[in-house]
């Protein structure tokens, strides 16, 4: 059975934060308390992470990242941000790529616990009871990205999806659009629920109707966005603008429109979300919500390492700055 930091704390008769301070040498600890913690770790074979209490080089501690496949998306920058902070503090990074199902997420939570990762950064489905059970049983500390955590011991960080989407749709309304559709993600994720909530609030505040045929759920690829735009076109009358929950969806929507003789933005304006590299190189260049995925990754990694060090002043949720990058697809 895997020994966790909780077990060490119980054996030594101290708090988890005290064990973290001994492991990381982050704050002064009484010699007698340190000795009890070190003895408990020695008896159980619990592996310590850098730096060791004596200041000597210890076996590198591990941090895990659980995320969906992220080729050529903003998740590349997110992983880069996590890695840069992790290396600064002497942690090695393990990455588990999921197929976006809860089952694959639970597999990696269990696996990282088995190989004694100190903590995990979770990018995936909204946390549910099964996730929390797996995190608790592993003994790992955890931070999440892409959702607002309601669990006090698990801080979260992301862009403010609702506000950013509200501002993007409000911009389209200010440009004179009253017939606006949306290609949204599936389910209750940030790109499925939160970004739709921002769209809905902007339309409601402007007194504009939301037509069911103009709101389509979609997976995240360019082809998925193209298919979703085809569904909107098949509903009859076209909207004059479409807000998309990701840049890839938006590029797919533009491809469909232009392949069928529509001009962007003259016949239909398209607005994306994520500020991906592709948004700046497609033609017409895509208007999008930009934010720093690198900053999100760095913030999540810093908060996780603070948890491991026993720091108490970690915010429950952190939002990074976003802004609207207005380009040719809406002008």
C-alpha positions, 0 to 999 in steps of 0.5 A, a space after each residue: 500500500 502506498 505511503 502518503 504524506 497524510 500517513 507520515 503526518 499521522 505517524 509523526 503526530 504533526 500536521 501535513 503542512 509541517 511534513 511539507 516544511 520538513 520535506 521542502 525545508 521551506 520554513 523553520 521546524 523544531 529539531 525534535 519535530 523534524 526528527 520525528 518526521 524524518 524517522 517516520 519517513 525512514 521507517 516507511 521508505 517515503 521518498 522525499 523531494 528536493 531540497 532535502 532537509 540537509 540541503 543535499 540533492 535528493 531524488 527529484 520529486 514528481 508532478 503530474 499533469 493530466 490533460 486531453 490531447 493537446 497537439 497544436 492548441 493553447 494547451 501546448 503553452 499551458 504545459 510549457 508554463 507548468 514545466 518552466 515553474 516545475 523545473 525552477 523548484 526541482 520537480 520532474 514533470 509527468 504528462 498523462 494525455 487522456 481521451 477526454 473521458 472520466 475513465 481515462 482521467 481516473 486511470 492517470 490519477 491512480 497511476 500517478 498515485 502509484 508512482 508517488 507523484 507529489 502532486 497533480 495539475 488536472 485539466 479535464 472534466 468537471 470534478 466529480 465524486 470519483 475524481 475527488 475519491 481518487 485524489 484523496 486516496 492517492 495522497 497527492 495535492 491537486 490544482 485544477 485548470 479550466 474550471 472553478 473548483 468548489 473544493 477548498 483544498 483544491 485551488 483552480 485557475 483559468 480565464 474568466 470564461 463567462 465574462 470573456 464570452 460576454 464581452 466578445 458577443 457584446 462587441 458583435 452586438 455593438 457592430 450591429 449584429 442582432 442575429 448571432 449564433 454560437 458553436 459551443 462545446 459539449 457538456 458542463 465544461 468551461 467551453 461547453 457551459 461557461 462560454 455559453 453562459 456568457 453568450 446567453 447573458 450578452 444576448 439577454 441583456 441586449 434583448 436579442 432572441 437565441 434561436 435553437 437552430 443557431 446554437 450547436 454543440 460540437 467537439 473541438 477540431 476544425 472539422 467539428 467546427 465545419 460540421 457545426 456550421 453546416 448544421 447552422 446553415 441547414 436550419 434555414 436562415 443564416 445568422 450574420 455572426 457566429 461566436 465560437 467556443 474555440 479558435 479551431 471551431 471558428 476556423 472550421 466555421 469560416 472554412 465552411 462559409 467560404 467554401 459555400 460562397 459566403 464572405 467573411 465578415 461581409 456575409 457572416 462574421 466569426 469570433 473565436 476564443 483562445 488566441 491560438 497561433 492559428 488565429 493570427 495566420 489564417 485568412 481572414 485573420 480571426 478575431 478572438 479572445 486572447 489570454 496567456 495559457 502560459 500564465 495559467 500553467 505557471 500559476 497552477 504550478 506555483 499554487 501546487 508547489 505552495 500546497 506542497 510547502 504548506 502555504 496557507 494563503 493560496 486563493 481558491 480560484 485565480 483568473 488570468 487577464 483576457 482581452 479581445 483581439 479584433 481582426 478581419 473576421 469581424 471587421 
